[in-house]
Amino acid sequence: MESDPNGTWVDFSGGVQLLDSEDIRTAVPALLVGVCVSGAAGNLLVLLVLARDFRAGRGSEAKALLAAVAAADALLLVLCAPVRALAVYKQAWVLGRFACATADWFQHSCVVAKTLLLAVSTRAKHTPAPGATAGAAAHRGWILWAVAFAWLASMMFAIPQMLFAALRPRGGHAGVVVCVSRMPACASHFMAVFYKIYPAAAYVGPVLFTVAYYTKSLHGALNYAPSPGRQSKVTLALLCLSSTLGLLLLPEWGTFTWVRLGYRQPPAGLLLCAQALAYACGALSPLLLVTMYDDVRRGLAALCVAAACRGAKAAAAPKATEGNGAELGGPGANAVLASAEKTFPDVEHFWTGRRNTQVEEEQDPIPWEKEEKML
């Protein structure tokens, strides 16, 4: 963190942009890209599985919220991780003013939205939603309102990350700019209070509530539920998902709060580790769902079987074979069939004549046979 002549404090926004080690500048972007690719693919598969369940009539409120969580993770990994990787690799900001203003804002929006959606999932039902009835619209309606509220609240909370982001020339490097977060001195007292409330309301409170709720639900499912097997598995999966979110985001929120409350700048290694763990959280979520959520695991297996069968059918499709027109099924086959249906003129005349020939009962067509018998 560097001090400004105007009494403001400065912190890098959009990724650490002041590293001396060439190895770190290469290894960290490679790690972030790997996490981004694997995590985005996993969340896309989870979305496909959940969409397939809804089309088959096996959807539920909890699955709808988990689909929203997977979408938030996918956006975080696809749109935010590459920006951090590029900033670390270039050690400068090359994406322009708009990307500088929205980089941290959008990342915080995705992270806070995921935290709030998991908190909302505590009130969701895990049984399949009703069919095309009047109550189904109400169930879908509150889910849409909950998702919209989570995203709107997260975007509102992260507005200061957009207001205070700015481009600044990097000292000693002509024509090189970096993206920083600058807080004016006039807003320092208000923002000092805000940065104490913001992490508590967006991270600490929702995570503690979610973990406590699922811990209590798991205890109740194991001891009092009539069928503890299925209910306890679903609750355990959501508890692990919430606990993983809290643990992996703790370094990111800790360094964020530490810097913005005016304390000494954390080491660059700690900042990079916190960023990597934040993206790893989004990449581990689909893995936890696939291994611990039975419906997601079965849906993924069915999806793989369907894709394999489709590939096998395409490979076993009849191919054009060499031979006559009848084997190929082309124009030659049509010509052969047409000629077979036609009767030759001479044969047709012969059989017509034979059909018109009538033999009377009293008339013997072979009279000489009788003569031989009489002899």
For each residue, the residues with C-beta under 8 A, 3 or more apart:
1: 9 10 11 259 264 265
2: 9 10
3: 8 9 10
4: 7 8 9 10 182
5:
6: 184 185
7: 4 184 185
8: 3 4 182 183 184 185
9: 1 2 3 4 182 183 188 262
10: 1 2 3 4 168 180 181 182
11: 1 180 181 259 260 265
12: 15 16 17 18 178 179 180 181
13: 100 103 104 161 165 179 180 181
14: 17 83 84 87 93 95 99 100 103 104 165 179
15: 12 83 84 85 86 87 88 103 179 275
16: 12 19 87 88 268 271 272 275
17: 12 14 87 88 90 91 92 93 170 178 179
18: 12 91 178 268
19: 16 24 25 88 91 268
20:
21: 24 25
22: 25 26
23: 26 27
24: 19 21 27 28 88 272
25: 19 21 22 28 29 88 89 91
26: 22 23 29 30 89
27: 23 24 30 31
28: 24 25 31 32 85 88 89 272 276
29: 25 26 32 33 85 86 88 89
30: 26 27 33 34
31: 27 28 34 35 276
32: 28 29 35 36 81 82 84 85 88 275 276 279
33: 29 30 36 37 81 82 85
34: 30 31 37 38
35: 31 32 38 39 77 81 276 279 280 283
36: 32 33 39 40 77 78 81 82 85 279 283
37: 33 34 40 41
38: 34 35 41 42 283
39: 35 36 42 43 73 74 77 279 280 282 283 284 285 286
40: 36 37 43 44 74 77 78
41: 37 38 44 45
42: 38 39 45 46 283 285 286 287 290
43: 39 40 46 47 70 71 73 74 77 282 285 286
44: 40 41 47 48 74
45: 41 42 48 49 286 290 300 303
46: 42 43 49 50 66 67 70 285 286 289 290 296
47: 43 44 50 51 67 70 71 74
48: 44 45 51 52 303
49: 45 46 52 53 296 299 300 303
50: 46 47 53 54 59 63 64 66 67 70 296 299
51: 47 48 54 55 67
52: 48 49 55 56 299 302 303
53: 49 50 56 58 59 63 295 299
54: 50 51 57 58 59 63 64
55: 51 52
56: 52 53
57: 54 128 131
58: 53 54 128 295
59: 50 53 54 63 64 128 129
60: 63 64 124 125 126 127 128 129
61: 64 65 124 125 126 129 139 143
62: 65 66 121 124 125 126 234 238
63: 50 53 54 59 60 66 67 295
64: 50 54 59 60 61 67 68 124 140 143
65: 61 62 68 69 117 118 120 121 124 143 146 147
66: 46 50 62 63 69 70 121 289
67: 46 47 50 51 63 64 70 71
68: 64 65 71 72 117 147 150
69: 65 66 72 73 114 117 118 121 285
70: 43 46 47 50 66 67 73 74 285 286 289
71: 43 47 67 68 74 75
72: 68 69 75 76 110 113 114 117 282
73: 39 43 69 70 76 77 110 114 281 282 283 285 286
74: 39 40 43 44 47 70 71 77 78 282
75: 71 72 78 79 80 110
76: 72 73 79 80 81 107 110 111 114 279 282
77: 35 36 39 40 43 73 74 80 81 279 282 283
78: 36 40 74 75 81 82
79: 75 76 82 83 106
80: 75 76 77 83 84 103 106 107 110 279
81: 32 33 35 36 76 77 78 84 85 279
82: 32 33 36 78 79 85 86
83: 14 15 79 80 86 87 95 99 103
84: 14 15 32 80 81 87 88 275 279
85: 15 28 29 32 33 36 81 82 88 89
86: 15 29 82 83 89 90 94 95
87: 14 15 16 17 83 84 90 91 92 93 179
88: 15 16 17 19 24 25 28 29 32 84 85 91 272
89: 25 26 28 29 85 86
90: 17 86 87 93 94
91: 17 18 19 25 87 88
92: 17 87 170 173 176 177 178
93: 14 17 87 90 99 100 167 177 178 179
94: 86 90
95: 14 83 86 99 100 103
96: 99 100
97: 100 101 167
98: 101 102
99: 14 83 93 95 96 102 103 179
100: 13 14 93 95 96 97 103 165 166 167 179
101: 97 98 105 162 165 166
102: 98 99 105 106 162 165
103: 13 14 15 80 83 95 99 100 106 107 165 179
104: 13 14 107 108 158 161 162 165 181
105: 101 102 108 109 155 158 159 161 162 165
106: 79 80 102 103 109 110 158
107: 76 80 103 104 110 111
108: 104 105 111 112 154 157 158 161 202
109: 105 106 112 113 151 154 155 158
110: 72 73 75 76 80 106 107 113 114 154
111: 76 107 108 114 115 154 249 252 278
112: 108 109 115 116 153 154 157 158 202 203
113: 72 109 110 116 117 150 151 154
114: 69 72 73 76 110 111 117 118 245 282
115: 111 112 118 119 202 203 206 207 245 249
116: 112 113 119 120 149 150 153 154 202 206
117: 65 68 69 72 113 114 120 121 146 147 150
118: 65 69 114 115 121 206 210 238 241 242 245
119: 115 116 122 206 207 209 210
120: 65 116 117 123 124 146 150
121: 62 65 66 69 117 118 124 210 238
122: 119 209 210 213 214 217
123: 120
124: 60 61 62 64 65 120 121 143
125: 60 61 62 129
126: 60 61 62 231 234
127: 60
128: 57 58 59 60
129: 59 60 61 125 136 139 140
130: 133 135 136 139
131: 57 136
132: 136
133: 130 136
134: 137 138
135: 130 138 139
136: 129 130 131 132 133 139 140
137: 134 140 141
138: 134 135 141 142
139: 61 129 130 135 136 142 143
140: 64 129 136 137 143 144
141: 137 138 144 145
142: 138 139 145 146
143: 61 64 65 124 139 140 146 147
144: 140 141 147 148
145: 141 142 148 149
146: 65 117 120 142 143 149 150
147: 65 68 117 143 144 150 151
148: 144 145 151 152
149: 116 145 146 152 153
150: 68 113 116 117 120 146 147 153 154
151: 109 113 147 148 154 155
152: 148 149 155 156
153: 112 116 149 150 156 157
154: 108 109 110 111 112 113 116 150 151 157 158 202
155: 105 109 151 152 158 159
156: 152 153 159
157: 108 112 153 154 198 201 202
158: 104 105 106 108 109 112 154 155 161 162
159: 105 155 156 162 163
160: 163 164 191 194
161: 13 104 105 108 158 164 165 181
162: 101 102 104 105 158 159 165
163: 159 160
164: 160 161 181 182 183 184
165: 13 14 100 101 102 103 104 105 161 162 179 180 181 182
166: 100 101 179 180 181 182
167: 93 97 100 177 178 179 180
168: 10 177 178 179 180 182
169: 173 176 177 178
170: 17 92 173 176 177 178
171:
172:
173: 92 169 170 176
174:
175:
176: 92 169 170 173
177: 92 93 167 168 169 170
178: 12 17 18 92 93 167 168 169 170
179: 12 13 14 15 17 87 93 99 100 103 165 166 167 168
180: 10 11 12 13 165 166 167 168
181: 10 11 12 13 104 161 164 165 166
182: 4 8 9 10 164 165 166 168
183: 8 9 164 187 188 191 260
184: 6 7 8 164 187 188
185: 6 7 8 188
186:
187: 183 184 190 191
188: 9 183 184 185 191 192
189: 192 193
190: 187 193 194
191: 160 183 187 188 194 195 260
192: 188 189 195 196 261 262
193: 189 190 196 197
194: 160 190 191 197 198
195: 191 192 198 199 257 260 261
196: 192 193 199 200 257 261
197: 193 194 200 201
198: 157 194 195 201 202
199: 195 196 202 203 204 253 256 257
200: 196 197 203 204 205
201: 157 197 198 204 205
202: 108 112 115 116 154 157 198 199 205 206
203: 112 115 199 200 206 207 249 253
204: 199 200 201 207 208 253
205: 200 201 202 208 209
206: 115 116 118 119 202 203 209 210
207: 115 119 203 204 210 211 242 245 246 249
208: 204 205 211 212 246
209: 119 122 205 206 212 213
210: 118 119 121 122 206 207 213 214 242
211: 207 208 214 215 239 242 243 246
212: 208 209 215 216
213: 122 209 210 216 217
214: 122 210 211 217 218 235 238 239 242
215: 211 212 218 219 239
216: 212 213 219 220
217: 122 213 214 220 221 235
218: 214 215 221 222 232 235 236 239
219: 215 216 222 223
220: 216 217 223 224 225
221: 217 218 224 225 228 231 232 235
222: 218 219 225 228 232
223: 219 220 228
224: 220 221
225: 220 221 222 228 231 232
226:
227: 230 231
228: 221 222 223 225 231 232
229: 232 233
230: 227 233 234 294
231: 126 221 225 227 228 234 235
232: 218 221 222 225 228 229 235 236
233: 229 230 236 237 292 293 294
234: 62 126 230 231 237 238 293 294
235: 214 217 218 221 231 232 238 239
236: 218 232 233 239 240 292
237: 233 234 240 241 288 289 292 293
238: 62 118 121 214 234 235 241 242
239: 211 214 215 218 235 236 242 243
240: 236 237 243 244 288 292
241: 118 237 238 244 245 285 288 289
242: 118 207 210 211 214 238 239 245 246
243: 211 239 240 246 247
244: 240 241 247 248 281 284 285 288
245: 114 115 118 207 241 242 248 249 281 285
246: 207 208 211 242 243 249 250
247: 243 244 250
248: 244 245 251 277 278 280 281 284
249: 111 115 203 207 245 246 252 253 277 278 281
250: 246 247 253 254
251: 248 254 255 270 273 274 277 278
252: 111 249 255 256 274 275 277 278
253: 199 203 204 249 250 256 257
254: 250 251 257 258 274
255: 251 252 258 259 266 270 271 274
256: 199 252 253 259 260
257: 195 196 199 253 254 260 261
258: 254 255 261 263 266
259: 1 11 255 256 263 265 266
260: 11 183 191 195 256 257
261: 192 195 196 257 258
262: 9 192
263: 258 259
264: 1
265: 1 11 259
266: 255 258 259 270 271
267: 270 271
268: 16 18 19 271 272
269: 272 273
270: 251 255 266 267 273 274
271: 16 255 266 267 268 274 275
272: 16 24 28 88 268 269 275 276
273: 251 269 270 276 277
274: 251 252 254 255 270 271 277 278
275: 15 16 32 84 252 271 272 278 279
276: 28 31 32 35 272 273 279 280
277: 248 249 251 252 273 274 280 281
278: 111 248 249 251 252 274 275 281 282
279: 32 35 36 39 76 77 80 81 84 275 276 282 283
280: 35 39 248 276 277 283 284
281: 73 244 245 248 249 277 278 284 285
282: 39 43 72 73 74 76 77 114 278 279 285
283: 35 36 38 39 42 73 77 279 280 286 287
284: 39 244 248 280 281 287 288
285: 39 42 43 46 69 70 73 241 244 245 281 282 288 289
286: 39 42 43 45 46 70 73 283 289 290
287: 42 283 284 290 291
288: 237 240 241 244 284 285 291 292 293
289: 46 66 70 237 241 285 286 292 293 296
290: 42 45 46 286 287 293 296 297 300
291: 287 288 297
292: 233 236 237 240 288 289
293: 233 234 237 288 289 290 296 297
294: 230 233 234 297 298
295: 53 58 63 298 299
296: 46 49 50 289 290 293 299 300
297: 290 291 293 294 300 301
298: 294 295 301 302
299: 49 50 52 53 295 296 302 303
300: 45 49 290 296 297 303 304
301: 297 298 304 305
302: 52 298 299 305 306
303: 45 48 49 52 299 300 306 307
304: 300 301 307 308
305: 301 302 308 309
306: 302 303 309 310
307: 303 304 310 311
308: 304 305 311 312
309: 305 306 312 313
310: 306 307 313 314
311: 307 308 314 315
312: 308 309 315 316
313: 309 310 316 317
314: 310 311 317
315: 311 312
316: 312 313
317: 313 314
318:
319:
320: 328
321: 327 328
322: 327 328
323: 326 327 328
324: 327 328 332 333 336
325: 328 330 331 332 333 334 335 336
326: 323 329 332 333 336 337
327: 321 322 323 324 333
328: 320 321 322 323 324 325 332 333
329: 326 333
330: 325 333 334
331: 325 334 335
332: 324 325 326 328 335 336
333: 324 325 326 327 328 329 330 336 337
334: 325 330 331 337 338
335: 325 331 332 338 339
336: 324 325 326 332 333 339 340
337: 326 333 334 340 341
338: 334 335 341 342
339: 335 336 342
340: 336 337
341: 337 338
342: 338 339
343: 347 348
344: 347 348
345: 348 349
346: 349 350
347: 343 344 350 351
348: 343 344 345 351 352
349: 345 346 352 353
350: 346 347 353 354
351: 347 348 354 355
352: 348 349 355 356
353: 349 350 356 357
354: 350 351 357
355: 351 352
356: 352 353
357: 353 354
358:
359: 363 365
360: 363
361:
362:
363: 359 360
364: 367 369 370
365: 359
366: 369
367: 364 370 371
368: 371 372
369: 364 366 372 373
370: 364 367 373 374
371: 367 368 374 375
372: 368 369 375
373: 369 370
374: 370 371
375: 371 372
